[in-house]
Amino acid sequence: MIHQPSVASNGAEQAIAARIEAAMPTLTPIHRRMGEYVLANLFRAATMRIDELASVVGASVATANRFARTLGFDGYPQFREALVRGFEATLAPVERLRSAQESLAAGDNVVDASLEQAANNLHLTRTAIDNAAAEAAVEAILAARRVFVLGAGTSAFLAGLMEHGLMAYHDNVQSLAFIGGPSHAARRLFNCGEGDLVVGIAFPRYVDDTIELARRAATRGARVLALTDGPRSPLAQFADLSLYVRSERRLAANADAAVLAVIEALCDAVAYRAKRSVKAAAEVTEFVLPWLTDPLSASSSAASNASADAARESAHESAHESARTTVAKASTTKARPQPKSKR
């Protein structure tokens, strides 16, 4: 569930809905059909261009414009602007993508622009996080009896990567993303309390599951470390510690590169500070060694296999050649005329 004002509680949408319902008795049949569609699909209608709304109800663009004016707006742009109000954060990526497709020239380098933005996010994040905040986060991880990592949507993958990075250096790290869903995560957090740390990863568009689970853990005495975008984040409102990460992205909701960089930095700092970290890293590496490939060994093995294959091919070809020679000799002997015997 996205953390946003619901349609029922949003004043802008309520006002639009009330305006449409009040006008319904006086609308023409086609305008009434358009009004019914908007009332049933407020969010979807807010994302539609005038031609898209007209098409979905089988009307013309001019009819859609007249519909907006009938409701008291100057035209469709003002009607849509009123619909969008209250959904700004949720619709922002959609609007950015729409705007980019309509304005980008064919020669624009989208890949380069995206990489430049990722580098800028990382630079601003590095500038914003001071040493004291980072040190406090590392200390909280090291001191925790158990570390639970929460994330939903793309943040669920980040939660899994954080678990992966910390598990060699902390006795009890658990990602609560994916497995069993939010109800299972709630069960795992049921007995959390003082001495435990919950790491919540949440960025716009915030997911309620992460916020609510972290809040419930906090009420049970667990400390909360928030990896989020800023002090206005709903997660930051009750977190004991917060690290703010810049996650702007041109054509989507969030960029994860800087978030992952912060997670990796925390994992590196924990590895550096943890007792027995070198021994733990060596033991983990030894254990997973059968599944790892050394590029040099792989190249050598591939070369050996290639040589063996060539040798087998050569031997096979020699055997064929020998067989052909034997058959040829036999055929020659059989074809040679035999001398007549003397009596």
C-alpha positions as YAML, in Angstrom:
chain: A
units: angstrom
residues:
- id: 1
  name: MET
  ca: [0.00, 0.00, 0.00]
- id: 2
  name: ILE
  ca: [1.38, 3.42, -0.89]
- id: 3
  name: HIS
  ca: [1.64, 5.90, 1.97]
- id: 4
  name: GLN
  ca: [-0.50, 8.76, 0.65]
- id: 5
  name: PRO
  ca: [-3.79, 10.49, 1.40]
- id: 6
  name: SER
  ca: [-6.68, 8.26, 0.42]
- id: 7
  name: VAL
  ca: [-9.26, 9.41, -2.09]
- id: 8
  name: ALA
  ca: [-11.88, 9.60, 0.63]
- id: 9
  name: SER
  ca: [-9.76, 11.87, 2.82]
- id: 10
  name: ASN
  ca: [-8.39, 14.09, 0.06]
- id: 11
  name: GLY
  ca: [-10.21, 17.45, -0.05]
- id: 12
  name: ALA
  ca: [-9.33, 18.18, -3.68]
- id: 13
  name: GLU
  ca: [-10.71, 14.87, -4.93]
- id: 14
  name: GLN
  ca: [-13.78, 15.16, -2.71]
- id: 15
  name: ALA
  ca: [-14.49, 18.60, -4.15]
- id: 16
  name: ILE
  ca: [-14.17, 17.33, -7.75]
- id: 17
  name: ALA
  ca: [-16.36, 14.31, -6.99]
- id: 18
  name: ALA
  ca: [-19.00, 16.51, -5.36]
- id: 19
  name: ARG
  ca: [-18.93, 18.90, -8.30]
- id: 20
  name: ILE
  ca: [-19.43, 16.08, -10.80]
- id: 21
  name: GLU
  ca: [-22.21, 14.46, -8.75]
- id: 22
  name: ALA
  ca: [-24.01, 17.78, -8.39]
- id: 23
  name: ALA
  ca: [-23.85, 18.38, -12.15]
- id: 24
  name: MET
  ca: [-24.94, 14.84, -13.14]
- id: 25
  name: PRO
  ca: [-28.70, 15.55, -13.52]
- id: 26
  name: THR
  ca: [-28.03, 18.35, -16.01]
- id: 27
  name: LEU
  ca: [-25.27, 16.67, -18.06]
- id: 28
  name: THR
  ca: [-25.77, 15.34, -21.57]
- id: 29
  name: PRO
  ca: [-25.56, 11.56, -21.94]
- id: 30
  name: ILE
  ca: [-21.96, 11.66, -23.22]
- id: 31
  name: HIS
  ca: [-20.91, 14.06, -20.45]
- id: 32
  name: ARG
  ca: [-22.68, 11.87, -17.91]
- id: 33
  name: ARG
  ca: [-20.72, 8.85, -19.17]
- id: 34
  name: MET
  ca: [-17.52, 10.87, -18.84]
- id: 35
  name: GLY
  ca: [-18.47, 11.95, -15.30]
- id: 36
  name: GLU
  ca: [-19.22, 8.36, -14.28]
- id: 37
  name: TYR
  ca: [-15.85, 7.22, -15.56]
- id: 38
  name: VAL
  ca: [-13.99, 9.96, -13.67]
- id: 39
  name: LEU
  ca: [-15.88, 9.24, -10.43]
- id: 40
  name: ALA
  ca: [-15.03, 5.54, -10.69]
- id: 41
  name: ASN
  ca: [-11.39, 6.15, -11.67]
- id: 42
  name: LEU
  ca: [-10.21, 9.37, -10.02]
- id: 43
  name: PHE
  ca: [-6.55, 8.41, -9.90]
- id: 44
  name: ARG
  ca: [-6.47, 6.99, -13.44]
- id: 45
  name: ALA
  ca: [-8.30, 10.02, -14.82]
- id: 46
  name: ALA
  ca: [-5.70, 12.26, -13.18]
- id: 47
  name: THR
  ca: [-2.99, 10.59, -15.30]
- id: 48
  name: MET
  ca: [-4.84, 10.93, -18.62]
- id: 49
  name: ARG
  ca: [-4.37, 13.47, -21.37]
- id: 50
  name: ILE
  ca: [-7.53, 14.94, -22.83]
- id: 51
  name: ASP
  ca: [-7.41, 12.66, -25.88]
- id: 52
  name: GLU
  ca: [-6.98, 9.58, -23.65]
- id: 53
  name: LEU
  ca: [-10.02, 10.40, -21.52]
- id: 54
  name: ALA
  ca: [-12.08, 11.21, -24.61]
- id: 55
  name: SER
  ca: [-11.06, 7.93, -26.25]
- id: 56
  name: VAL
  ca: [-11.84, 5.73, -23.25]
- id: 57
  name: VAL
  ca: [-15.46, 6.94, -23.10]
- id: 58
  name: GLY
  ca: [-15.92, 7.16, -26.87]
- id: 59
  name: ALA
  ca: [-16.06, 10.96, -27.09]
- id: 60
  name: SER
  ca: [-14.17, 13.69, -28.93]
- id: 61
  name: VAL
  ca: [-11.51, 16.01, -27.53]
- id: 62
  name: ALA
  ca: [-13.93, 18.93, -27.94]
- id: 63
  name: THR
  ca: [-16.54, 17.05, -25.88]
- id: 64
  name: ALA
  ca: [-13.98, 16.48, -23.09]
- id: 65
  name: ASN
  ca: [-13.16, 20.19, -23.08]
- id: 66
  name: ARG
  ca: [-16.86, 21.10, -22.89]
- id: 67
  name: PHE
  ca: [-17.26, 18.61, -20.02]
- id: 68
  name: ALA
  ca: [-14.54, 20.45, -18.04]
- id: 69
  name: ARG
  ca: [-16.14, 23.82, -18.76]
- id: 70
  name: THR
  ca: [-19.55, 22.49, -17.72]
- id: 71
  name: LEU
  ca: [-18.02, 21.70, -14.31]
- id: 72
  name: GLY
  ca: [-16.82, 25.30, -13.98]
- id: 73
  name: PHE
  ca: [-13.22, 24.98, -15.15]
- id: 74
  name: ASP
  ca: [-11.65, 27.11, -17.88]
- id: 75
  name: GLY
  ca: [-10.80, 23.96, -19.81]
- id: 76
  name: TYR
  ca: [-9.45, 20.43, -19.51]
- id: 77
  name: PRO
  ca: [-5.95, 21.46, -18.32]
- id: 78
  name: GLN
  ca: [-7.43, 23.17, -15.26]
- id: 79
  name: PHE
  ca: [-9.77, 20.22, -14.64]
- id: 80
  name: ARG
  ca: [-6.83, 17.76, -14.74]
- id: 81
  name: GLU
  ca: [-4.71, 20.01, -12.54]
- id: 82
  name: ALA
  ca: [-7.43, 19.88, -9.91]
- id: 83
  name: LEU
  ca: [-7.59, 16.10, -10.20]
- id: 84
  name: VAL
  ca: [-3.83, 15.74, -9.81]
- id: 85
  name: ARG
  ca: [-3.79, 17.87, -6.66]
- id: 86
  name: GLY
  ca: [-3.26, 15.53, -3.71]
- id: 87
  name: PHE
  ca: [-1.61, 12.86, -5.88]
- id: 88
  name: GLU
  ca: [1.48, 14.97, -6.68]
- id: 89
  name: ALA
  ca: [4.09, 12.73, -5.05]
- id: 90
  name: THR
  ca: [2.55, 9.55, -6.43]
- id: 91
  name: LEU
  ca: [2.12, 10.93, -9.93]
- id: 92
  name: ALA
  ca: [5.43, 12.79, -10.14]
- id: 93
  name: PRO
  ca: [7.35, 9.95, -11.91]
- id: 94
  name: VAL
  ca: [4.51, 9.49, -14.41]
- id: 95
  name: GLU
  ca: [4.44, 13.19, -15.17]
- id: 96
  name: ARG
  ca: [8.23, 13.38, -15.53]
- id: 97
  name: LEU
  ca: [8.24, 10.48, -17.97]
- id: 98
  name: ARG
  ca: [5.37, 11.98, -19.96]
- id: 99
  name: SER
  ca: [7.10, 15.35, -20.09]
- id: 100
  name: ALA
  ca: [10.43, 13.80, -21.12]
- id: 101
  name: GLN
  ca: [8.85, 11.82, -23.97]
- id: 102
  name: GLU
  ca: [7.15, 14.95, -25.24]
- id: 103
  name: SER
  ca: [10.21, 17.22, -24.98]
- id: 104
  name: LEU
  ca: [13.39, 15.15, -25.42]
- id: 105
  name: ALA
  ca: [15.09, 15.51, -28.77]
- id: 106
  name: ALA
  ca: [16.02, 12.35, -30.64]
- id: 107
  name: GLY
  ca: [19.74, 12.96, -30.03]
- id: 108
  name: ASP
  ca: [19.50, 13.41, -26.25]
- id: 109
  name: ASN
  ca: [21.64, 10.93, -24.36]
- id: 110
  name: VAL
  ca: [19.29, 9.55, -21.71]
- id: 111
  name: VAL
  ca: [21.85, 7.02, -20.46]
- id: 112
  name: ASP
  ca: [24.49, 9.69, -19.85]
- id: 113
  name: ALA
  ca: [21.98, 11.97, -18.14]
- id: 114
  name: SER
  ca: [20.88, 9.14, -15.85]
- id: 115
  name: LEU
  ca: [24.46, 8.31, -14.88]
- id: 116
  name: GLU
  ca: [25.19, 11.98, -14.23]
- id: 117
  name: GLN
  ca: [22.18, 12.20, -11.94]
- id: 118
  name: ALA
  ca: [23.30, 9.06, -10.06]
- id: 119
  name: ALA
  ca: [26.75, 10.61, -9.53]
- id: 120
  name: ASN
  ca: [25.12, 13.83, -8.31]
- id: 121
  name: ASN
  ca: [22.89, 11.90, -5.88]
- id: 122
  name: LEU
  ca: [25.95, 10.18, -4.45]
- id: 123
  name: HIS
  ca: [27.88, 13.44, -4.10]
- id: 124
  name: LEU
  ca: [24.99, 15.19, -2.31]
- id: 125
  name: THR
  ca: [24.44, 12.18, -0.05]
- id: 126
  name: ARG
  ca: [28.10, 12.08, 0.93]
- id: 127
  name: THR
  ca: [27.96, 15.79, 1.74]
- id: 128
  name: ALA
  ca: [24.77, 15.47, 3.80]
- id: 129
  name: ILE
  ca: [25.79, 12.52, 6.00]
- id: 130
  name: ASP
  ca: [28.17, 13.69, 8.72]
- id: 131
  name: ASN
  ca: [30.66, 11.44, 10.45]
- id: 132
  name: ALA
  ca: [28.80, 11.49, 13.76]
- id: 133
  name: ALA
  ca: [25.55, 10.23, 12.19]
- id: 134
  name: ALA
  ca: [27.36, 7.49, 10.26]
- id: 135
  name: GLU
  ca: [29.32, 6.44, 13.36]
- id: 136
  name: ALA
  ca: [26.13, 6.28, 15.42]
- id: 137
  name: ALA
  ca: [24.49, 4.04, 12.80]
- id: 138
  name: VAL
  ca: [27.49, 1.68, 12.72]
- id: 139
  name: GLU
  ca: [27.61, 1.54, 16.52]
- id: 140
  name: ALA
  ca: [23.88, 0.76, 16.67]
- id: 141
  name: ILE
  ca: [24.34, -2.20, 14.29]
- id: 142
  name: LEU
  ca: [27.33, -3.56, 16.22]
- id: 143
  name: ALA
  ca: [25.60, -3.19, 19.60]
- id: 144
  name: ALA
  ca: [22.28, -4.74, 18.54]
- id: 145
  name: ARG
  ca: [21.31, -8.18, 19.78]
- id: 146
  name: ARG
  ca: [19.39, -8.69, 16.53]
- id: 147
  name: VAL
  ca: [19.16, -6.58, 13.37]
- id: 148
  name: PHE
  ca: [15.91, -6.69, 11.38]
- id: 149
  name: VAL
  ca: [15.90, -5.03, 7.96]
- id: 150
  name: LEU
  ca: [12.60, -3.79, 6.50]
- id: 151
  name: GLY
  ca: [11.88, -2.70, 2.94]
- id: 152
  name: ALA
  ca: [9.11, -2.98, 0.37]
- id: 153
  name: GLY
  ca: [9.04, -2.56, -3.39]
- id: 154
  name: THR
  ca: [12.56, -1.93, -4.71]
- id: 155
  name: SER
  ca: [13.67, -1.32, -1.11]
- id: 156
  name: ALA
  ca: [13.02, -5.02, -0.46]
- id: 157
  name: PHE
  ca: [15.95, -5.86, -2.73]
- id: 158
  name: LEU
  ca: [18.09, -3.33, -0.86]
- id: 159
  name: ALA
  ca: [17.06, -4.96, 2.44]
- id: 160
  name: GLY
  ca: [18.24, -8.31, 1.11]
- id: 161
  name: LEU
  ca: [21.58, -6.82, 0.05]
- id: 162
  name: MET
  ca: [22.04, -5.29, 3.50]
- id: 163
  name: GLU
  ca: [21.40, -8.65, 5.14]
- id: 164
  name: HIS
  ca: [23.90, -10.23, 2.73]
- id: 165
  name: GLY
  ca: [26.54, -7.60, 3.54]
- id: 166
  name: LEU
  ca: [26.16, -7.81, 7.32]
- id: 167
  name: MET
  ca: [25.56, -11.49, 7.96]
- id: 168
  name: ALA
  ca: [29.26, -12.46, 8.06]
- id: 169
  name: TYR
  ca: [29.97, -9.86, 10.76]
- id: 170
  name: HIS
  ca: [26.85, -9.99, 12.94]
- id: 171
  name: ASP
  ca: [25.43, -13.09, 14.60]
- id: 172
  name: ASN
  ca: [21.77, -12.29, 13.90]
- id: 173
  name: VAL
  ca: [20.75, -10.24, 10.85]
- id: 174
  name: GLN
  ca: [17.37, -10.87, 9.22]
- id: 175
  name: SER
  ca: [15.82, -9.30, 6.16]
- id: 176
  name: LEU
  ca: [12.05, -9.34, 6.61]
- id: 177
  name: ALA
  ca: [11.39, -8.44, 2.97]
- id: 178
  name: PHE
  ca: [9.60, -10.86, 0.62]
- id: 179
  name: ILE
  ca: [9.35, -13.97, 2.82]
- id: 180
  name: GLY
  ca: [5.78, -14.43, 3.96]
- id: 181
  name: GLY
  ca: [4.72, -10.83, 3.39]
- id: 182
  name: PRO
  ca: [3.99, -8.15, 6.01]
- id: 183
  name: SER
  ca: [2.01, -10.42, 8.32]
- id: 184
  name: HIS
  ca: [4.99, -12.77, 8.59]
- id: 185
  name: ALA
  ca: [7.28, -9.79, 9.24]
- id: 186
  name: ALA
  ca: [4.91, -8.69, 12.00]
- id: 187
  name: ARG
  ca: [5.16, -12.14, 13.59]
- id: 188
  name: ARG
  ca: [8.97, -11.97, 13.48]
- id: 189
  name: LEU
  ca: [8.89, -8.54, 15.13]
- id: 190
  name: PHE
  ca: [6.35, -9.58, 17.77]
- id: 191
  name: ASN
  ca: [9.00, -10.40, 20.37]
- id: 192
  name: CYS
  ca: [11.46, -7.65, 19.44]
- id: 193
  name: GLY
  ca: [12.36, -5.14, 22.10]
- id: 194
  name: GLU
  ca: [15.18, -3.40, 23.90]
- id: 195
  name: GLY
  ca: [18.52, -4.42, 22.44]
- id: 196
  name: ASP
  ca: [17.14, -5.00, 18.93]
- id: 197
  name: LEU
  ca: [17.60, -2.72, 15.94]
- id: 198
  name: VAL
  ca: [15.16, -2.30, 13.06]
- id: 199
  name: VAL
  ca: [16.59, -0.80, 9.88]
- id: 200
  name: GLY
  ca: [13.79, 0.69, 7.80]
- id: 201
  name: ILE
  ca: [14.42, 1.53, 4.14]
- id: 202
  name: ALA
  ca: [11.72, 3.81, 2.71]
- id: 203
  name: PHE
  ca: [11.66, 6.40, -0.07]
- id: 204
  name: PRO
  ca: [8.87, 8.19, -1.92]
- id: 205
  name: ARG
  ca: [6.45, 6.77, -2.75]
- id: 206
  name: TYR
  ca: [6.53, 5.42, 0.83]
- id: 207
  name: VAL
  ca: [4.97, 2.01, 1.44]
- id: 208
  name: ASP
  ca: [2.76, 1.77, 4.53]
- id: 209
  name: ASP
  ca: [3.96, -1.75, 5.43]
- id: 210
  name: THR
  ca: [7.50, -0.55, 6.14]
- id: 211
  name: ILE
  ca: [6.34, 2.48, 8.13]
- id: 212
  name: GLU
  ca: [3.79, 0.58, 10.22]
- id: 213
  name: LEU
  ca: [6.07, -2.38, 10.99]
- id: 214
  name: ALA
  ca: [8.92, -0.09, 12.05]
- id: 215
  name: ARG
  ca: [6.55, 1.99, 14.19]
- id: 216
  name: ARG
  ca: [5.20, -1.11, 15.96]
- id: 217
  name: ALA
  ca: [8.75, -2.33, 16.60]
- id: 218
  name: ALA
  ca: [9.60, 1.07, 18.11]
- id: 219
  name: THR
  ca: [6.64, 0.85, 20.50]
- id: 220
  name: ARG
  ca: [8.03, -2.47, 21.73]
- id: 221
  name: GLY
  ca: [11.37, -0.89, 22.63]
- id: 222
  name: ALA
  ca: [13.47, -1.64, 19.53]
- id: 223
  name: ARG
  ca: [15.65, 1.13, 18.14]
- id: 224
  name: VAL
  ca: [14.91, 2.24, 14.59]
- id: 225
  name: LEU
  ca: [17.53, 3.28, 12.03]
- id: 226
  name: ALA
  ca: [15.91, 4.99, 9.03]
- id: 227
  name: LEU
  ca: [17.49, 5.00, 5.59]
- id: 228
  name: THR
  ca: [15.23, 7.51, 3.88]
- id: 229
  name: ASP
  ca: [15.15, 10.70, 1.83]
- id: 230
  name: GLY
  ca: [14.76, 13.43, 4.45]
- id: 231
  name: PRO
  ca: [13.31, 14.63, 7.76]
- id: 232
  name: ARG
  ca: [9.78, 14.88, 6.29]
- id: 233
  name: SER
  ca: [9.74, 11.13, 5.61]
- id: 234
  name: PRO
  ca: [7.10, 9.35, 7.73]
- id: 235
  name: LEU
  ca: [9.83, 6.92, 8.82]
- id: 236
  name: ALA
  ca: [12.05, 9.73, 10.11]
- id: 237
  name: GLN
  ca: [9.26, 11.02, 12.37]
- id: 238
  name: PHE
  ca: [9.85, 8.31, 14.99]
- id: 239
  name: ALA
  ca: [13.28, 6.83, 14.08]
- id: 240
  name: ASP
  ca: [16.04, 6.99, 16.71]
- id: 241
  name: LEU
  ca: [18.67, 7.42, 13.98]
- id: 242
  name: SER
  ca: [18.32, 8.59, 10.39]
- id: 243
  name: LEU
  ca: [20.64, 8.69, 7.40]
- id: 244
  name: TYR
  ca: [19.27, 10.80, 4.57]
- id: 245
  name: VAL
  ca: [20.04, 9.63, 1.04]
- id: 246
  name: ARG
  ca: [19.45, 11.58, -2.17]
- id: 247
  name: SER
  ca: [17.41, 9.38, -4.51]
- id: 248
  name: GLU
  ca: [16.16, 11.65, -7.30]
- id: 249
  name: ARG
  ca: [15.59, 10.07, -10.70]
- id: 250
  name: ARG
  ca: [14.39, 11.71, -13.89]
- id: 251
  name: LEU
  ca: [12.08, 9.07, -15.29]
- id: 252
  name: ALA
  ca: [11.11, 6.91, -12.31]
- id: 253
  name: ALA
  ca: [10.13, 7.22, -8.67]
- id: 254
  name: ASN
  ca: [13.57, 6.75, -7.11]
- id: 255
  name: ALA
  ca: [17.20, 5.97, -7.86]
- id: 256
  name: ASP
  ca: [18.68, 3.19, -5.73]
- id: 257
  name: ALA
  ca: [22.40, 3.62, -6.54]
- id: 258
  name: ALA
  ca: [23.18, 6.08, -3.72]
- id: 259
  name: VAL
  ca: [21.07, 4.06, -1.25]
- id: 260
  name: LEU
  ca: [23.04, 0.92, -2.09]
- id: 261
  name: ALA
  ca: [26.30, 2.88, -1.75]
- id: 262
  name: VAL
  ca: [25.31, 3.94, 1.79]
- id: 263
  name: ILE
  ca: [24.35, 0.35, 2.67]
- id: 264
  name: GLU
  ca: [27.70, -0.91, 1.38]
- id: 265
  name: ALA
  ca: [29.53, 1.81, 3.33]
- id: 266
  name: LEU
  ca: [27.75, 0.76, 6.54]
- id: 267
  name: CYS
  ca: [28.58, -2.90, 5.88]
- id: 268
  name: ASP
  ca: [32.25, -2.02, 5.28]
- id: 269
  name: ALA
  ca: [32.41, 0.00, 8.48]
- id: 270
  name: VAL
  ca: [30.82, -2.84, 10.46]
- id: 271
  name: ALA
  ca: [33.29, -5.32, 8.95]
- id: 272
  name: TYR
  ca: [36.18, -3.05, 9.91]
- id: 273
  name: ARG
  ca: [34.95, -2.63, 13.48]
- id: 274
  name: ALA
  ca: [33.59, -6.10, 14.21]
- id: 275
  name: LYS
  ca: [35.58, -8.56, 16.29]
- id: 276
  name: ARG
  ca: [36.79, -11.64, 14.44]
- id: 277
  name: SER
  ca: [35.73, -10.08, 11.12]
- id: 278
  name: VAL
  ca: [38.80, -11.33, 9.23]
- id: 279
  name: LYS
  ca: [38.33, -14.85, 10.56]
- id: 280
  name: ALA
  ca: [34.60, -14.71, 9.76]
- id: 281
  name: ALA
  ca: [35.24, -13.48, 6.22]
- id: 282
  name: ALA
  ca: [37.82, -16.23, 5.67]
- id: 283
  name: GLU
  ca: [35.46, -18.91, 6.99]
- id: 284
  name: VAL
  ca: [32.59, -17.73, 4.78]
- id: 285
  name: THR
  ca: [34.86, -17.61, 1.74]
- id: 286
  name: GLU
  ca: [36.18, -21.12, 2.45]
- id: 287
  name: PHE
  ca: [32.66, -22.45, 2.85]
- id: 288
  name: VAL
  ca: [31.39, -21.03, -0.47]
- id: 289
  name: LEU
  ca: [34.65, -21.81, -2.32]
- id: 290
  name: PRO
  ca: [33.18, -24.80, -4.25]
- id: 291
  name: TRP
  ca: [30.74, -22.40, -5.91]
- id: 292
  name: LEU
  ca: [33.31, -19.75, -6.81]
- id: 293
  name: THR
  ca: [35.29, -19.59, -10.05]
- id: 294
  name: ASP
  ca: [38.85, -18.31, -10.39]
- id: 295
  name: PRO
  ca: [39.07, -16.57, -13.80]
- id: 296
  name: LEU
  ca: [42.69, -17.78, -14.32]
- id: 297
  name: SER
  ca: [41.83, -21.34, -13.32]
- id: 298
  name: ALA
  ca: [38.74, -21.19, -15.51]
- id: 299
  name: SER
  ca: [40.83, -20.02, -18.47]
- id: 300
  name: SER
  ca: [43.42, -22.73, -17.83]
- id: 301
  name: SER
  ca: [40.72, -25.36, -17.48]
- id: 302
  name: ALA
  ca: [39.04, -24.15, -20.66]
- id: 303
  name: ALA
  ca: [42.37, -24.32, -22.50]
- id: 304
  name: SER
  ca: [43.01, -27.85, -21.19]
- id: 305
  name: ASN
  ca: [39.53, -28.92, -22.21]
- id: 306
  name: ALA
  ca: [40.06, -27.39, -25.64]
- id: 307
  name: SER
  ca: [43.37, -29.25, -26.03]
- id: 308
  name: ALA
  ca: [41.77, -32.50, -24.93]
- id: 309
  name: ASP
  ca: [38.92, -31.97, -27.37]
- id: 310
  name: ALA
  ca: [41.41, -31.26, -30.17]
- id: 311
  name: ALA
  ca: [43.37, -34.40, -29.32]
- id: 312
  name: ARG
  ca: [40.21, -36.50, -29.32]
- id: 313
  name: GLU
  ca: [39.17, -34.96, -32.62]
- id: 314
  name: SER
  ca: [42.59, -35.69, -34.10]
- id: 315
  name: ALA
  ca: [42.54, -39.30, -32.88]
- id: 316
  name: HIS
  ca: [39.03, -39.72, -34.22]
- id: 317
  name: GLU
  ca: [40.07, -38.34, -37.60]
- id: 318
  name: SER
  ca: [43.16, -40.62, -37.68]
- id: 319
  name: ALA
  ca: [41.00, -43.65, -36.96]
- id: 320
  name: HIS
  ca: [38.68, -42.69, -39.82]
- id: 321
  name: GLU
  ca: [41.64, -42.18, -42.16]
- id: 322
  name: SER
  ca: [43.11, -45.58, -41.20]
- id: 323
  name: ALA
  ca: [39.78, -47.25, -41.80]
- id: 324
  name: ARG
  ca: [39.45, -45.59, -45.20]
- id: 325
  name: THR
  ca: [42.97, -46.76, -46.16]
- id: 326
  name: THR
  ca: [42.23, -50.34, -45.12]
- id: 327
  name: VAL
  ca: [39.00, -50.40, -47.11]
- id: 328
  name: ALA
  ca: [40.76, -48.97, -50.14]
- id: 329
  name: LYS
  ca: [43.51, -51.64, -50.02]
- id: 330
  name: ALA
  ca: [40.95, -54.38, -49.65]
- id: 331
  name: SER
  ca: [39.04, -53.08, -52.64]
- id: 332
  name: THR
  ca: [42.22, -52.94, -54.76]
- id: 333
  name: THR
  ca: [43.16, -56.49, -53.86]
- id: 334
  name: LYS
  ca: [39.73, -57.77, -54.71]
- id: 335
  name: ALA
  ca: [39.66, -55.99, -58.06]
- id: 336
  name: ARG
  ca: [43.15, -57.26, -59.25]
- id: 337
  name: PRO
  ca: [42.76, -60.21, -61.78]
- id: 338
  name: GLN
  ca: [44.12, -63.57, -60.57]
- id: 339
  name: PRO
  ca: [46.72, -65.45, -62.74]
- id: 340
  name: LYS
  ca: [45.45, -68.60, -64.50]
- id: 341
  name: SER
  ca: [46.74, -71.84, -63.04]
- id: 342
  name: LYS
  ca: [48.84, -74.14, -65.27]
- id: 343
  name: ARG
  ca: [47.76, -77.69, -65.76]
...
